[in-house]
Amino acid sequence: MPEYHVKNLEQAPGGRLKIEWAAREMPVLKQIRERFRQETPLKGIRISGCLHITTETANLAHTLQMGGAEVMLCASNPLSTQDDAAAALVHYYEIPVFAIKGEDHQTYYEHIHAVLDQKPHITMDDGADLVSTLHQDRTELIGNIIGGTEETTTGVIRLRAMAKDGALRFPVIAVNDALTKHLFDNRYGTGQSTLDGIIRATNLLIAGKTAVVAGYGWCSRGIAMRAKGLGANVIVTEVDPLKALEAVMDGFRVMPMLEAAPVGDLFITSTGDINVIDTHHMELMKDGAIMANSGHFNVEVNIEGLRRMATGEPRHVRPFVEEFTLPDGRVLFLLGEGRLINLAAAEGHPASVMDMSFANQSLSAVHIFQHGHELAHAVYSVPESIDQQIAQLKLAAMGVRIDGLTEQQQHYLASWQEGT
Ligand code: ADE
């Protein structure tokens, strides 16, 4: 493997402009970067990141670099890389990147191995492929590792499964669990960028369509909310009774996927589980139904099953749109090869929410460096003080001021004697 592997370094000037554009919406990260520049809290630390290579991630990598870290990056999804941002990172920021949009499975894993070759002290994952590869194929490197951070719900679920099995061999901070991460990134970020990806891919008018949203976690809630805002008739499918109840009381129709299948025009999955839309659902779908996924892995739509059901090869009717013809003549469309549509066909979450997610990543990296040796091989939450600090900085950057408790109010909250 060469020292970096990106599509085309000539895209670097355009990539730098976009990185700087994103930076304008990332004031919290900017403050952290300035502090890092002065204090270099990550001096001499090697960080290997397996993240979506976007303009926002470029700002995170630059921040870690200003903190004194040696950073290397690879993609956390074969379709999410912004090639111009990758080129700019290599050319202007001197950060080795191994990521090319559309890379095949083998190249994807070669890139993961390439960033592991620098023998990292800290891993930074989005989906846990880096940690999983380390624990399965590169165990000789585990001794160097102080700890890791994990960005996303799916990654945290995998890591908790590893910890439960006793397989996890270093501490990891679940950045996703921070309130300043999932309440904003998952909900508003995924909500907006998923609809953005679907619209860019299809140019569909959402108003008046029946949109079926699979799941009602933080990401799916954002998607359901934004689809409704654009005028869709939204149906939610769920397996968790509590979340289903919330969806009902938020004003959505809730029903099993089998009932939703014949009425949906647009299906969007974001559950983290496999075969949420399976062939027996597709059998019932209307001619022209569109399927998209916004969950981390391309497993939520049974793509293999769809291929088997279809006659012949799918037709690429537009970028990121494949048309499958069924034996009875109906056609079904799959967007972005079933990979997360917000990053495949659009640009992922806007910088303003990634600001908080990546502020959490930056401060968690320092926390793991300073305290990793004291921690067990388990999955940890982001310290509450970091969450609070990020919320305060974000509000201040937005020019929003809030009240504080008076002494009398603090005393009241700390007492139990006063009642009716
Ligand atoms: N995940 C979702 N959106 C993202 C973005 N813009 N950059 C990095 N990771 C992301």
Residues whose N, C-alpha, C, O or C-beta is under 5 A from the ligand:
A	BS01	ADE	H52 T54 E56 T57 E347 G348 H349
